[in-house]
């Protein structure tokens, strides 16, 4: 474990914990730069354009140029806005996203905090984001921002319910809330992933496969909605609400919302991966095992986790440029009339299967 | 000795420090040329009319209420999901009864139209509906006043 390694090296657990807490931050910054570039290129190529081409090879330096630009932007707080709440809101939104990284196991050697209640903890901290968004909308003293914020809050809390039902299914099958244990249970080949019934034995494994697959689909749809991405980006629908809850923000505070949004995309993808697609486990086995180099395995695990996470981030971008935006009543109907009943029946069937 | 939640606390501090440092560094570099127009609330270039801190759609409140009911029941279901297999079929039945009650509540909300975003028509109590039908059959004029009184 990397925590013990740094604790021995530095002779202090606090210093070690600070380093552990800083590493995901480095990861987020690199990932946001990559995702920002990728989003532009993906959207451009899907629409038969080229996207940014001027700054660096195929525009790969564009996000860095944007960061420099955004650092120099004037930070405007409107006169009528509630100054304190307005400045505190980006902090809350970012804290909510970043705290979720604490429980995500990047590899068997690197997990921020090995919580026994990891799944429940991630659900709890991601609710802080709702408070931040409501604060931002209310403090802006702007009608677009307020409507965007209340819509966003209604959307995030509604889509939390199908998510929790599917998480309950996983808890029933695996018997644990700890994300590291969950990933360890899916070791071996991809046949042990929970989307294919996990490490359950006998005919139950085959009976579980269709319900796990339904669970995966429901979970992914609701997690896309929870991170406010298209086709569920009602809160920031630019054709009706300008920019939603961050209409009044500019400069670095706006950049924090950008960071939080991209970080949130990765958190929900990572959660889906850890629950259904084997977490950090390789689908085939490890090169480290083959050539007998044990320290290579955690690095390979980190590689697989990042690849799987980034793939689902890519799918979110893909969806954004494929599907049209839903209307607000369709959005609520999708959650309450389709996803929740499906997840509900799924939970009943899985809980019945597991006691047979 | 640092517990696991101690590490989580350091994660929280790290996130706060990142945002504060980011905003602080930007404040050293950025331009600051205020004009009066810049500090107005944005409303598509017009002067803002009235305050946004007014009543908004009751739907959001209803959604929050329904969510609250579900969330409380889900909190009760998490420990059940962890242990029910130790109690065999009895454990499943207890959970199933609980889930069915939740489903009945959901069906009730659905029937009452609380899950519709925009209600096209008010749903009258059933007794009054029948009476209205009968009166239509008898070709009697029914005013809104009568329905409310009865």
Interface residues (C-beta under 8 A of the other chain):
Chain A: X3 X13 X14 X17 X18 X20 X21 X22 X24 X25 X70 X71 X72 X73 X74 X75 X76 X77 X78 X79 X80 X81 X87 X90 X91 X94 X95 X97 X98 X99 X101 X102 X103 X112 X113 X114 X115 X116 X120 X121 X138 X140 X141 X142 X143 X144 X145 X146 X147 X150 X151 X153 X154 X157 X158 X160 X161 X164 X165 X168 X171 X172 X175 X177 X242 X247 X248 X251 X252 X253 X255 X256 X328 X329 X332 X333 X336 X337 X340 X341 X344 X347 X348 X351 X352 X354 X355
Chain B: X1 X2 X4 X5 X6 X7 X8 X10 X11 X12 X13 X14 X15 X16 X18 X19 X20 X22 X23 X25 X26 X27 X29 X30 X31 X32 X33 X38 X39 X40 X41 X42 X43 X44 X48 X51 X52 X53 X56 X57 X59 X60 X63 X64 X66 X67 X70 X71 X74 X77 X78 X81 X82 X84 X85 X88 X89 X91 X92 X95 X96 X99 X102 X103 X106 X110 X115 X116 X117 X118
